[in-house]
């Protein structure tokens, strides 16, 4: 059990991807494979979780991505998003009143910023949008609070462009005025 969730040690390539993101940001967030099938997520206590079966289904069956050169950048984006939640302190009491939508869009922006800083250029914008549509409000409904695919893609691209021109990463202020004040 890690951060209150049944889990086992992370396998590859997930462990290495999170380690590289941690190295870049100077963080030390552990990653675990959740025993429960579900989407990647972060939890209070600083843990990141994924489920290999869910990721396989999402990327290869739902999105039809089976090229390893396309899958790997998507995994970096997914795990950077989760590290964004932890780096921004989204589970801290001080962030309690920040709307979920703002936290989610800020984590998307963090992911874009991270990937540009790492020099990961093989990310297809169409795949990013499709991923965000499948994991955002377009697919699961507005109740998820993640934002729709267009908003999430805009946040990701905003983070990418901020890093590209040397601006600092922004925290919980989402891209382009998206989210709630």
N, C-alpha and C positions, 0 to 999 in steps of 0.2 A: 504494500500500500504506500503510495506517494501522494502527498497533498490531499489525502482523503479519498483517493481513487485506486481501485485494484489495478495493478500494472506490473509489467515486467521490464527488464532493462531494454533500452532501445537497440535496434539492429541497424545495419547499414542499408542504404546510405544516409538514413535519418540522423544517426548519431554524429556523423561527420559534418553534415549540412548545418546542424544546430551549433556544433563546435566552431565552425568557421564564422557563423554569424555572431556568436558570443565573442570570439576573438576580435572581430572588427569593432564591436560596440563596447568591449571591455566589461562584458557581463559574464555571468556564470549560471545561466538558467539550465537546469537539467531537463532532459527529454526522456520520456518513457513511452512504451507501447501499451496503450490501454487494453484491458481485457474485454472491454465493452465495445461493440461495433458502433462507431459514430465518427463525426467529423473531428478534425484536429482542433484542439482548444488549449487555452491556458487556464490555470486555476490559481486562486488565492494560495499563497505560499510559494509562488514562483516556479511552478512546474508546467511543462509543456507536454501534451499528450497527442498521440496519433494512433490510428488503428490501421494496420497494413491492409487488411481486407477492404476497409472503407476506401482508402486511397486508391487501391487497385480498381475498385468498381467505379469510383468517380472519374479517374483519369482515363482508364482504358475502355470501360464499358459505356459510361455515360457520355464522355467527351471524345471517345475514339482516338485517344492519343496513345500510340504505342512506340513511338520513336524515342529512345532514351535521351537523345539530344534535345527533345522537346519536353519530356517528362521532368528531367532534372531541374531546369530553370523554374518550372511550375512549383516543384517542391521547395526551392529556395524562397519563392514568393509566399507560399503557404506558411512556412516556418518563420519567415521574417515578420509576417503579420502577427503571429502569436507572440513572438519576442516583443513586438511593438506594444502589445497590451501590457506586458510585464514591465518593459522599460518606461512606459508612460505612467505606471502606477495605477492602472485601471481598477485594481482590486483594493486599493488603499481607501481608508475611510474618507480622506479628503476629496476623493473622486466620486463619492457616493451619489452626488447630485448631478454629475455630468451625464447627459443623455446617452443611452447605449449607442444610438446612431452616430454621435460624435466620436465615441470611443472606437467604433468599428471603422469609420471612414479615416480616422487618424491612424489606425493600425494599417489600413490599406496604403495610406500615404507613406508610412514608415517602411512598408515593404518595397514600394517603388524607389524610395530613397536608398534603401539598403542594396537593392540589386544594381542600381547605377554605380554606387560606390564600389561594389565588388567587381564591376566590369562585366556583368552578365548581360550580353547583348542579344542572345538567341531567344528572346521571349517574344512570341508572336502576339501582337495586340489583339487579334481576333480570338486567340485562345484565352487571353486574360479576360476579355469581356465575357466569353462563354462561361468561363469558370465563375466569374462574379455573378452571372445570371443564375447559374445552378446553385450557388451557395448564398445568394442574397434574397431580397424581398421578391424578386420576379418569380422565383420558384417556390419558396417556402411561405410567402405571404408577408405583408407589412409587419406582422407581429414579431418577426425576427429582429427587426430594428437594425439590420445590417446596411440598409440602403439598397437601391436597385443596381442592376449591372452597370448602367451608365454612370451613376454617381460614384460607384466603387472604382470603375475604370478611371474616371476623372481624378479621383483622389490618388490612385496609384501613379498616374502620369504626372500629377502635380508634384508628388514626392520625387519622382525620377528627375523632373526638370529642376527642382530645387537643388538636388545634389549636383546635377550637371553644371549649374552656374555658380556653385559654391555657397549657396545659402544654407543656413542651419536647418536641421530637422526641427519640426514645429511642435511636437507634443500633441495635445488634444484639440488643437484648432484645425478642423478638417479643411480640405481643399475647396477653393472657389466658393466660399460661403455656404458650403453644404452642411447639413446638420442643423441643430438648434443652437441659438445663442446661449 
